[in-house]
């Protein structure tokens, strides 16, 4: 079994890959086309079906009703009126277009295709003859184009269009959007550059988009332009205007800590990794590795959320991770997922896949309601009942970002390398591979993430003789993994590795993976003040939380979990559409001795009244991603451990 | 001994009192004049001397060099140029004028008096013929006067001038500033009112100033106007524009939680209590009591700091009290101090004096460097070494607020009620009282807050026959207070009460108070997530902290304090000018088992390496108010308790 991905640069068509590494000398892994993967049953197929049938439509309706589409009709002169909404609203439409393109890559849908084709026509009509494209800076604001690069998001919007256009081209083979994107990119290349205007956007995005446009077209001009935009950062001394908020305080190669606006940070890191793929620029790679350690070893929520602070939607210093006051923007978790994907493609190291999984099943999925119609912008890890998902936002970056991420999920499950197939994430369905002398179908049966048992069957296989390797990710959370090939145990599969099965494959081969899902008491590094003396419950890749609705008459803040508590999980068809609920015994201790006091001293007097107040109770924890889908109430991820104070 | 304060309303002069309750039917206590109190030695005299000789001059220089004084010269046409700084900069000058007036009330200073007289002339010259006064809204911006009440702080500035003018009049007997204030207040009364324009300022201050102007002039119009401005809040539905940020989301009588901008909250509460003094409006009183409980039972730092959030300089929800990310603006602690003073004057209840003391010795005093020349705007309770005091700020509300508070401190030490003298705060010096048939001198000897022993001597006394009462505050922090009168023990003095000594006093009577200062392990209500599993060290009214400079080669976050640790305090002449240092044994446990991990699970494996890393060390804690006066480094108020996790 030898699989290589098709390449958009060489072939006419082209299939939808998520980061095309086909010609990247510095990437260990190759991406696979979305269309090679079919999800069948399990956890993900119903969710992606809902995404296509419900969420994409709901988001389109929101884009229409909020004037986001009319802004294009206005810019092209087809419809009168004022620009509606905020100056970066075009980007929401572009992310929706990217999401819709992924949907079209997987399943034929005439009505969606018509909407998409019409939209692309509207966008094309809104483009200026010189290639400029932004519906805010038209007519009365045309003179303000490129006037305020730091704040006005023009390149950010351009980058999202370029990403969408590449995705649309790869998904459908049509070139309409891509031609618009090329004209737009050419306009950028003419306007900005070493021998033109020096400057870059306050919100990164254009850089990663230009790298992908280079991959899609083979035109190195776009790669060079991406490098130029990266190198424009940090040239203005901070006191004059270069701010950490925009990652503009230092040259990017010297940025080793993640600071400022979290989504921006992830998009910058993605671009740095992307450029490394293509150029082998080791300084960029070392910087982005340091940034990764800063983010994921000191500043990430246990849910994969990034960006602790509301003020500036930003990273705080190391270990500043408040729970109720978490910002943890859905977009930042998504950006982190995409960033880890690049790190994984370069290295094949499983820790990046682990953080992708953590973000996907927790901090990203929490951004979407179970009904597929409501969204979280912020994803706190504790709440008093006030934080609820909304159908849309004035600044609506998150909803279409969730859509494009989930609809492209099949592209993130597998990769290939020389003589090898890598399985990063386990989702029920089929992979059809066909490349060179090798073709076949691999079926995956699993209820993951509810159950850790996965069965991979090589349903059919035709290929050249010789051994090849199947790399199977053993998540870091699994302490006793077990892998068998046709019933024979594989020796030496360790947590947090890829188990490598090298053999001469034949049709009918069966690989069984068992990743036992015990309930884990997760602790934080002790410098995380918010979580000190607390545990979080996790099972498999899922972080759990307590919700008030499952614990009537209890203040969740009073609950203490004894270290000895043995939790078990079982599917409950009555809870949240049938999630696995984690159950165990705990007890409450109310702060009765405190009365109206905020501070006290002396020995805590454990009065008889207080002892009376201690009572045991049954805890029922639900997956964090599913919280706030019932009536409003308290929520807590981090629960008080058993302690004296 | 019967003392009543002089009243500005009846007599020609008038002495400088802090909130004149002489004619307030609903205040239990009467204020005493600053000039009745002389500080001698001890903790406070050197600080107030420094305040007059160093701080007031440094602040004046800053007001000059930043154009704040020139703004007045420009407004009067005496000096050309542009308005400099921010639209509320006048208020900093007014607070400085108030502070300087308190200095003049206590000590003759010809050169200061000249500066003050000149300043008042500049201000008077800048006033419009119709009474309007604000140097920002002159010339090119005259048409914008009162155009944006929510955001432009015009009444806020006016209020600070009125406060300053009343203070100046009381301190010096001169009427120049007061006449300007009366014209300004009259202009406000004509412009806004039930039969004029409806509206009030986005930043409270005018209300409390108008009540004090009423007290100073006896003109009830100003009291009515204060009530009008209070009642203007909360009339705009929140969704239309009335925001919690400005305490404009509900009518003030229905506001029972403190929300929004913390300084605004305290100034509103002060005004509500002030109006209650004068009118007996029980709805206002009940609301402000509820607000007090919200602030001090659920939202106050152990330092007396208020306002947890950077975003909006605002209160968060109950128990949201981050340490390193604390905002805790110096001005908010000062506002809280002044608020508690009103609550104390109404009720005579010691808890309000306790919080005044806590704020004074911790969250307020921390706002000023030991050299009297640098200031904190935010007062975090933990730091990595980056937060340092500055000589001034673009928004410079805090420096002159510290100055006016500390220079008026003598006015907050004592009060009287019928047949009684109240001692709220212990400061070495003398009180000269003279009222009706009673006069005399009470001397106070103490090293408070370093030492809890206080000796009060009735140095001289002439008065009518009959008993009178001395109320002596026994702070809530003192578990074993002891009071003797001429050597005989007073029975029944309890922590958190006023010990009442009722007798027929004579010259030579000596009252000795002993408030033993053990080092307390302070704990927080368990809902304060930031402090869970932590203690703070306190001694007497002082909260202590650890600083990196005293613990070389140790990460303060690794320190654990065993519950059994016995701390002792001793004065160290080499530390921070001779503070009492709290010393005891603790140990460190480094997070060696964590490596680069942020989260872990399973049993904590206490490896031999980790045991090696545990080492005992000598802790040396210094008063929180004195932190950041040496080289930069870590600081922590809340220290990890001994725990398993």
HADDOCK unambig.tbl for C-alpha pairs under 7 A between the chains (distance, minus, plus):
assign (segid A and resid 297 and name CA) (segid B and resid 596 and name CA) 5.62 0.50 0.50
assign (segid A and resid 297 and name CA) (segid B and resid 597 and name CA) 5.59 0.50 0.50
assign (segid A and resid 297 and name CA) (segid B and resid 598 and name CA) 5.24 0.50 0.50
assign (segid A and resid 298 and name CA) (segid B and resid 598 and name CA) 6.09 0.50 0.50
assign (segid A and resid 311 and name CA) (segid B and resid 311 and name CA) 5.57 0.50 0.50
assign (segid A and resid 520 and name CA) (segid B and resid 601 and name CA) 6.15 0.50 0.50
assign (segid A and resid 520 and name CA) (segid B and resid 602 and name CA) 6.84 0.50 0.50
assign (segid A and resid 521 and name CA) (segid B and resid 601 and name CA) 5.60 0.50 0.50
assign (segid A and resid 521 and name CA) (segid B and resid 602 and name CA) 6.68 0.50 0.50
assign (segid A and resid 522 and name CA) (segid B and resid 599 and name CA) 6.54 0.50 0.50
assign (segid A and resid 522 and name CA) (segid B and resid 600 and name CA) 5.56 0.50 0.50
assign (segid A and resid 522 and name CA) (segid B and resid 601 and name CA) 4.52 0.50 0.50
assign (segid A and resid 523 and name CA) (segid B and resid 599 and name CA) 5.66 0.50 0.50
assign (segid A and resid 523 and name CA) (segid B and resid 600 and name CA) 5.41 0.50 0.50
assign (segid A and resid 523 and name CA) (segid B and resid 601 and name CA) 5.95 0.50 0.50
assign (segid A and resid 524 and name CA) (segid B and resid 598 and name CA) 5.88 0.50 0.50
assign (segid A and resid 524 and name CA) (segid B and resid 599 and name CA) 4.61 0.50 0.50
assign (segid A and resid 524 and name CA) (segid B and resid 600 and name CA) 6.52 0.50 0.50
assign (segid A and resid 525 and name CA) (segid B and resid 594 and name CA) 6.61 0.50 0.50
assign (segid A and resid 525 and name CA) (segid B and resid 598 and name CA) 5.12 0.50 0.50
assign (segid A and resid 525 and name CA) (segid B and resid 599 and name CA) 5.97 0.50 0.50
assign (segid A and resid 526 and name CA) (segid B and resid 591 and name CA) 6.91 0.50 0.50
assign (segid A and resid 527 and name CA) (segid B and resid 557 and name CA) 6.45 0.50 0.50
assign (segid A and resid 529 and name CA) (segid B and resid 530 and name CA) 5.84 0.50 0.50
assign (segid A and resid 530 and name CA) (segid B and resid 529 and name CA) 5.83 0.50 0.50
assign (segid A and resid 530 and name CA) (segid B and resid 530 and name CA) 5.27 0.50 0.50
assign (segid A and resid 532 and name CA) (segid B and resid 532 and name CA) 6.76 0.50 0.50
assign (segid A and resid 532 and name CA) (segid B and resid 533 and name CA) 6.81 0.50 0.50
assign (segid A and resid 533 and name CA) (segid B and resid 532 and name CA) 6.84 0.50 0.50
assign (segid A and resid 533 and name CA) (segid B and resid 533 and name CA) 6.10 0.50 0.50
assign (segid A and resid 533 and name CA) (segid B and resid 645 and name CA) 6.09 0.50 0.50
assign (segid A and resid 557 and name CA) (segid B and resid 527 and name CA) 6.48 0.50 0.50
assign (segid A and resid 591 and name CA) (segid B and resid 526 and name CA) 6.89 0.50 0.50
assign (segid A and resid 594 and name CA) (segid B and resid 525 and name CA) 6.63 0.50 0.50
assign (segid A and resid 596 and name CA) (segid B and resid 297 and name CA) 5.63 0.50 0.50
assign (segid A and resid 597 and name CA) (segid B and resid 297 and name CA) 5.60 0.50 0.50
assign (segid A and resid 598 and name CA) (segid B and resid 297 and name CA) 5.25 0.50 0.50
assign (segid A and resid 598 and name CA) (segid B and resid 298 and name CA) 6.09 0.50 0.50
assign (segid A and resid 598 and name CA) (segid B and resid 524 and name CA) 5.87 0.50 0.50
assign (segid A and resid 598 and name CA) (segid B and resid 525 and name CA) 5.12 0.50 0.50
assign (segid A and resid 599 and name CA) (segid B and resid 522 and name CA) 6.55 0.50 0.50
assign (segid A and resid 599 and name CA) (segid B and resid 523 and name CA) 5.64 0.50 0.50
assign (segid A and resid 599 and name CA) (segid B and resid 524 and name CA) 4.60 0.50 0.50
assign (segid A and resid 599 and name CA) (segid B and resid 525 and name CA) 5.97 0.50 0.50
assign (segid A and resid 600 and name CA) (segid B and resid 522 and name CA) 5.56 0.50 0.50
assign (segid A and resid 600 and name CA) (segid B and resid 523 and name CA) 5.38 0.50 0.50
assign (segid A and resid 600 and name CA) (segid B and resid 524 and name CA) 6.51 0.50 0.50
assign (segid A and resid 601 and name CA) (segid B and resid 520 and name CA) 6.16 0.50 0.50
assign (segid A and resid 601 and name CA) (segid B and resid 521 and name CA) 5.59 0.50 0.50
assign (segid A and resid 601 and name CA) (segid B and resid 522 and name CA) 4.51 0.50 0.50
assign (segid A and resid 601 and name CA) (segid B and resid 523 and name CA) 5.92 0.50 0.50
assign (segid A and resid 602 and name CA) (segid B and resid 520 and name CA) 6.82 0.50 0.50
assign (segid A and resid 602 and name CA) (segid B and resid 521 and name CA) 6.65 0.50 0.50
assign (segid A and resid 645 and name CA) (segid B and resid 533 and name CA) 6.03 0.50 0.50
